[in-house]
Amino acid sequence: MYCGSCLRDNGLAVELLARGHDVTLLPLYTPTNPDEHNVSRDRVLFGGISIYLQQHVPFFRRTPRFLDRLWDSPAVIRAFASRSLSVDPKMLGDMTVSMLEGDRGVLRKEFDKLFEWLADEPVPDVVNLPNSLLISLARPLREHVKRPICCTLQGEDLFLEGLVEPYRSKAIDLIRKQVPEVDHFIAVSEYYVPTMTRLLGIGSDRISVVPLGINLNGYERATKRDDVFRVGYFARISPEKGLHVLAEAYALFRRKTGDAPVRLEAAGYLSRAHESYLEDVKRSLTKAGVANDFTYHGAVDREGKLAFLRTLDVLSVPAPYDEPKGVFLLEAMASGVPV
């Protein structure tokens, strides 16, 4: 899976390393899969399989470390993640709450593993948590490393709002109670500051805005090769990103273009949970008589992304929610594609 937040964090680490800083990027839950050079450690803490087993089977909260290493292996996690590890908030309410309960909850063994790992690592100058869903790490980390703890805010409101009750209210309440444990927060856009201030009760004076950036290597504007007008979509294939909205708009657009050569091109990660969603989009295009105009190119790597963007005449990702990042906009504009 290409996770937008993971791409941002890896890109930041790459740039900091290039400027001579020492950086440790540690994956949690699953190994990271950025579309450029991966600088994360080949070690996963709070492994997704371990979290699931400990949440649902108390026996696994007491298993010895040599057994845990089997299902904490990055290779094993990758194998299961491609088949069955869900990221749907409707399915993860109990585990989200357990994680936010921290080292005082049912997942305390995972916190012990973190502290054991830290014992062999250099003491950092600062620790940055990638989102507020991991805020339960703030207090124990500060107690162990005695350094400032920062937390980035980059889109977790969508996940929180997707939790079913009572998990949504419990999760938000647990985060709010732990806000004082964080020394400073970093938002990825100006828009996101008031959003998270309202949702999590974070004072705006405790949030700094660090705008998103992208690695511009390889971006270039392509020369038009044919007369086909290509409408593009480049984002995760899911209802939150609005491919169905674009499909409906494209069908209306085609009624006005007649026989003009027009295409609808899409690329982006598709989870198994959203395969039926993509089929629904295809059916809507079939019903509108424009199914042959559509091509889904799958999840592309960095070179594939650059090549895909160079083929487009316009990019549209009509997310029906307030998008806090929108990295695809920067990537399209870097390719000379209007958005």
C-alpha positions as CSV (number, residue, x, y, z in Angstrom):
1,M,0.0,0.0,0.0
2,Y,1.2,3.5,-0.8
3,C,0.1,5.5,2.3
4,G,0.1,9.3,1.8
5,S,1.3,10.0,5.3
6,C,4.1,7.4,5.0
7,L,5.2,8.9,1.7
8,R,5.4,12.3,3.4
9,D,7.3,11.0,6.4
10,N,9.8,9.1,4.3
11,G,10.3,12.0,2.0
12,L,11.0,14.3,5.0
13,A,13.5,11.7,6.4
14,V,15.2,11.5,3.0
15,E,15.7,15.2,2.8
16,L,16.9,15.5,6.4
17,L,19.4,12.8,5.8
18,A,20.6,14.5,2.6
19,R,21.2,17.6,4.7
20,G,23.4,15.7,7.1
21,H,21.0,15.0,10.0
22,D,20.8,11.7,11.8
23,V,17.3,10.3,11.3
24,T,15.6,7.1,12.4
25,L,12.4,6.3,10.7
26,L,10.7,3.4,12.5
27,P,7.6,1.7,11.0
28,L,4.7,0.9,13.2
29,Y,2.0,-1.7,12.4
30,T,3.3,-2.6,8.9
31,P,6.5,-2.0,6.8
32,T,6.4,1.2,4.8
33,N,6.2,1.2,1.0
34,P,7.1,4.6,-0.3
35,D,7.4,5.2,-4.0
36,E,11.0,6.5,-3.7
37,H,14.1,5.3,-1.7
38,N,12.9,3.8,1.5
39,V,15.0,4.9,4.5
40,S,12.9,3.3,7.2
41,R,14.3,0.6,9.5
42,D,13.8,-3.0,8.6
43,R,12.0,-3.5,11.9
44,V,8.3,-3.1,12.7
45,L,7.1,-2.3,16.2
46,F,3.5,-2.6,17.2
47,G,3.2,-5.1,14.4
48,G,-0.3,-5.4,12.9
49,I,-0.5,-9.1,13.5
50,S,0.6,-8.9,17.1
51,I,-1.9,-6.0,17.8
52,Y,-4.7,-8.0,16.3
53,L,-3.9,-11.2,18.2
54,Q,-3.4,-9.5,21.6
55,Q,-6.6,-7.5,21.1
56,H,-8.8,-10.6,20.5
57,V,-6.9,-13.5,22.2
58,P,-5.6,-12.8,25.7
59,F,-3.2,-15.7,25.4
60,F,-1.0,-13.7,23.0
61,R,-0.5,-10.9,25.6
62,R,1.8,-13.3,27.4
63,T,3.7,-15.1,24.7
64,P,7.5,-15.0,24.8
65,R,9.5,-12.8,22.5
66,F,10.9,-15.6,20.4
67,L,7.3,-16.4,19.3
68,D,6.4,-12.8,18.8
69,R,9.4,-12.4,16.4
70,L,7.6,-14.8,14.0
71,W,4.6,-12.7,13.4
72,D,6.5,-9.4,13.9
73,S,8.7,-10.2,10.9
74,P,8.3,-7.6,8.1
75,A,8.0,-10.4,5.5
76,V,5.2,-12.1,7.4
77,I,3.4,-8.8,8.0
78,R,3.6,-7.9,4.3
79,A,2.2,-11.3,3.3
80,F,-0.8,-10.9,5.7
81,A,-1.3,-7.2,4.9
82,S,-1.8,-7.9,1.2
83,R,-4.6,-10.3,2.1
84,S,-6.4,-9.5,5.4
85,L,-5.2,-6.6,7.5
86,S,-8.0,-4.0,7.3
87,V,-7.5,-0.2,7.6
88,D,-11.3,0.4,7.6
89,P,-12.1,2.5,10.7
90,K,-15.5,0.7,10.9
91,M,-13.5,-2.5,11.7
92,L,-10.8,-1.1,13.9
93,G,-12.6,0.7,16.7
94,D,-11.6,-1.6,19.5
95,M,-7.9,-1.7,18.5
96,T,-7.8,2.0,18.1
97,V,-9.1,2.5,21.6
98,S,-6.7,-0.1,23.0
99,M,-3.8,1.7,21.3
100,L,-4.8,5.0,22.7
101,E,-5.0,3.4,26.2
102,G,-1.3,3.0,25.9
103,D,1.0,1.1,28.3
104,R,-1.9,0.8,30.8
105,G,-4.1,-1.2,28.4
106,V,-4.1,-4.6,26.8
107,L,-1.3,-3.7,24.4
108,R,1.3,-3.0,27.1
109,K,3.5,-5.8,25.9
110,E,4.1,-3.9,22.7
111,F,5.2,-0.8,24.7
112,D,7.7,-3.0,26.5
113,K,9.1,-4.1,23.2
114,L,9.5,-0.5,22.2
115,F,11.4,0.3,25.4
116,E,13.6,-2.7,24.9
117,W,14.4,-1.5,21.4
118,L,15.1,2.0,22.6
119,A,17.7,0.7,25.1
120,D,20.1,-0.1,22.3
121,E,19.5,3.1,20.3
122,P,21.2,6.5,20.5
123,V,19.1,9.0,22.5
124,P,17.3,11.3,20.0
125,D,17.2,15.1,20.2
126,V,13.5,15.0,19.4
127,V,10.8,12.4,18.7
128,N,8.1,13.0,16.2
129,L,4.9,11.0,16.2
130,P,3.3,10.7,12.7
131,N,-0.3,11.4,13.8
132,S,-2.4,11.8,16.9
133,L,-3.7,8.2,16.8
134,L,-0.2,7.4,18.3
135,I,-0.4,10.0,21.0
136,S,-0.3,7.3,23.7
137,L,3.4,6.9,22.9
138,A,4.1,10.5,24.1
139,R,4.2,10.1,27.8
140,P,6.2,6.8,28.0
141,L,8.6,8.0,25.3
142,R,9.3,11.2,27.2
143,E,9.9,9.3,30.4
144,H,12.4,7.0,28.6
145,V,14.3,9.4,26.4
146,K,13.7,12.6,28.3
147,R,13.5,14.6,25.1
148,P,10.7,16.8,23.5
149,I,7.9,14.9,21.8
150,C,6.2,16.4,18.7
151,C,3.2,15.1,16.9
152,T,2.3,15.7,13.2
153,L,-1.4,16.2,12.3
154,Q,-2.0,15.0,8.7
155,G,-5.4,13.7,8.0
156,E,-6.4,11.4,10.9
157,D,-9.7,13.2,11.4
158,L,-11.1,11.2,8.5
159,F,-10.3,8.0,10.3
160,L,-11.6,9.2,13.6
161,E,-14.9,10.4,12.1
162,G,-15.2,7.0,10.4
163,L,-15.2,5.1,13.7
164,V,-18.5,3.7,14.9
165,E,-19.8,4.6,18.3
166,P,-18.9,4.2,21.1
167,Y,-15.3,3.9,19.7
168,R,-15.3,7.3,18.0
169,S,-16.2,9.2,21.2
170,K,-13.8,7.1,23.3
171,A,-10.9,7.6,20.9
172,I,-11.4,11.3,20.7
173,D,-11.7,11.6,24.5
174,L,-8.5,9.6,25.0
175,I,-6.6,11.8,22.5
176,R,-7.9,15.0,24.1
177,K,-6.7,13.8,27.6
178,Q,-3.2,13.1,26.3
179,V,-2.7,16.4,24.3
180,P,-0.7,17.9,27.3
181,E,1.8,15.1,27.0
182,V,3.0,16.4,23.6
183,D,5.3,19.4,23.5
184,H,4.3,20.7,20.1
185,F,2.1,19.8,17.2
186,I,2.8,20.2,13.4
187,A,0.0,20.6,10.9
188,V,0.6,20.0,7.2
189,S,-1.6,22.9,6.1
190,E,-3.2,26.1,7.4
191,Y,-6.6,24.6,6.9
192,Y,-5.9,21.8,9.2
193,V,-5.1,23.9,12.3
194,P,-8.7,25.0,13.1
195,T,-10.0,21.5,12.2
196,M,-7.8,19.8,14.8
197,T,-8.2,22.6,17.3
198,R,-12.0,21.9,17.3
199,L,-11.8,18.1,17.1
200,L,-9.0,17.4,19.7
201,G,-9.0,20.6,21.8
202,I,-5.4,21.5,20.8
203,G,-4.7,25.2,21.3
204,S,-3.8,26.9,18.0
205,D,-0.7,28.4,19.7
206,R,0.6,24.9,20.1
207,I,0.5,24.1,16.4
208,S,3.0,25.1,13.8
209,V,2.3,24.8,10.1
210,V,4.9,23.0,7.9
211,P,3.6,23.0,4.4
212,L,4.0,19.8,2.3
213,G,6.7,19.4,-0.2
214,I,7.7,16.9,-2.9
215,N,10.9,15.6,-4.4
216,L,11.0,17.4,-7.8
217,N,13.6,15.0,-9.3
218,G,12.2,13.5,-12.5
219,Y,9.2,15.8,-12.9
220,E,8.9,17.4,-16.4
221,R,6.2,18.6,-18.7
222,A,5.4,16.2,-21.6
223,T,5.0,17.2,-25.2
224,K,1.5,16.5,-26.5
225,R,1.7,13.4,-28.7
226,D,-1.9,13.1,-30.0
227,D,-5.2,14.8,-30.1
228,V,-6.8,12.8,-27.2
229,F,-7.8,14.8,-24.2
230,R,-7.0,12.9,-21.0
231,V,-8.8,13.5,-17.7
232,G,-6.7,12.0,-14.9
233,Y,-7.3,10.7,-11.4
234,F,-4.3,9.9,-9.2
235,A,-5.1,8.9,-5.6
236,R,-6.2,6.0,-3.5
237,I,-9.2,4.2,-5.0
238,S,-11.8,4.8,-2.3
239,P,-15.0,6.7,-1.7
240,E,-13.1,9.3,0.3
241,K,-11.1,10.4,-2.7
242,G,-14.2,10.7,-5.0
243,L,-13.5,8.6,-8.1
244,H,-17.3,8.0,-8.3
245,V,-17.9,11.7,-8.4
246,L,-15.3,12.1,-11.2
247,A,-16.9,9.3,-13.1
248,E,-20.3,10.9,-12.9
249,A,-18.9,14.3,-14.0
250,Y,-17.0,12.6,-16.8
251,A,-20.2,11.0,-18.1
252,L,-21.9,14.5,-18.2
253,F,-18.8,15.9,-19.9
254,R,-18.9,13.3,-22.6
255,R,-22.4,14.2,-23.5
256,K,-21.1,17.6,-24.5
257,T,-18.0,16.5,-26.3
258,G,-19.7,14.1,-28.7
259,D,-17.2,12.1,-30.8
260,A,-14.2,14.1,-29.6
261,P,-11.3,11.9,-28.5
262,V,-11.5,11.9,-24.7
263,R,-10.2,9.5,-22.1
264,L,-10.6,9.0,-18.3
265,E,-7.4,7.6,-16.8
266,A,-7.0,6.5,-13.2
267,A,-4.1,5.3,-11.1
268,G,-3.6,4.6,-7.4
269,Y,-3.6,2.0,-4.7
270,L,-6.7,-0.2,-4.5
271,S,-7.3,-2.3,-1.3
272,R,-9.2,-5.5,-1.4
273,A,-11.9,-3.8,0.7
274,H,-12.5,-1.3,-2.1
275,E,-12.5,-3.6,-5.1
276,S,-16.3,-3.6,-5.2
277,Y,-16.2,0.2,-5.1
278,L,-14.1,0.2,-8.3
279,E,-16.5,-2.2,-9.9
280,D,-19.4,0.1,-9.0
281,V,-17.6,3.0,-10.7
282,K,-17.1,0.9,-13.8
283,R,-20.7,-0.1,-13.8
284,S,-21.7,3.6,-13.7
285,L,-19.5,4.3,-16.6
286,T,-21.0,1.4,-18.5
287,K,-24.5,2.6,-17.8
288,A,-23.5,6.0,-19.2
289,G,-22.1,4.4,-22.3
290,V,-18.5,5.5,-21.7
291,A,-16.9,2.4,-20.2
292,N,-14.5,2.0,-23.1
293,D,-13.1,5.5,-22.3
294,F,-11.8,4.3,-18.9
295,T,-8.5,2.7,-17.9
296,Y,-7.3,1.9,-14.4
297,H,-3.5,1.6,-14.4
298,G,-3.2,0.1,-10.9
299,A,-0.8,1.2,-8.1
300,V,2.3,2.7,-9.8
301,D,5.8,3.2,-8.5
302,R,7.6,6.5,-8.7
303,E,8.7,6.1,-12.3
304,G,5.2,4.9,-13.2
305,K,3.7,7.9,-11.4
306,L,5.9,10.4,-13.3
307,A,5.1,8.7,-16.6
308,F,1.3,8.7,-15.9
309,L,1.2,12.3,-14.9
310,R,2.9,13.3,-18.1
311,T,0.1,11.8,-20.2
312,L,-2.7,13.9,-18.6
313,D,-4.3,17.1,-19.8
314,V,-6.0,17.8,-16.5
315,L,-6.1,16.1,-13.0
316,S,-9.2,15.9,-10.9
317,V,-9.5,14.2,-7.5
318,P,-12.9,15.4,-6.2
319,A,-12.7,14.3,-2.6
320,P,-16.1,14.8,-0.9
321,Y,-14.3,15.7,2.4
322,D,-11.9,18.5,3.2
323,E,-8.5,17.2,2.1
324,P,-5.7,18.3,4.4
325,K,-2.8,17.2,2.2
326,G,-3.6,16.9,-1.5
327,V,0.0,15.9,-2.4
328,F,-1.4,14.8,-5.8
329,L,-2.0,18.5,-6.6
330,L,1.6,19.3,-6.1
331,E,2.7,16.3,-8.2
332,A,0.3,17.3,-11.0
333,M,1.4,20.9,-11.1
334,A,5.1,19.8,-11.0
335,S,4.3,17.9,-14.2
336,G,2.7,21.0,-15.8
337,V,-0.8,19.4,-15.5
338,P,-3.7,21.8,-14.4
339,V,-5.8,20.7,-11.5
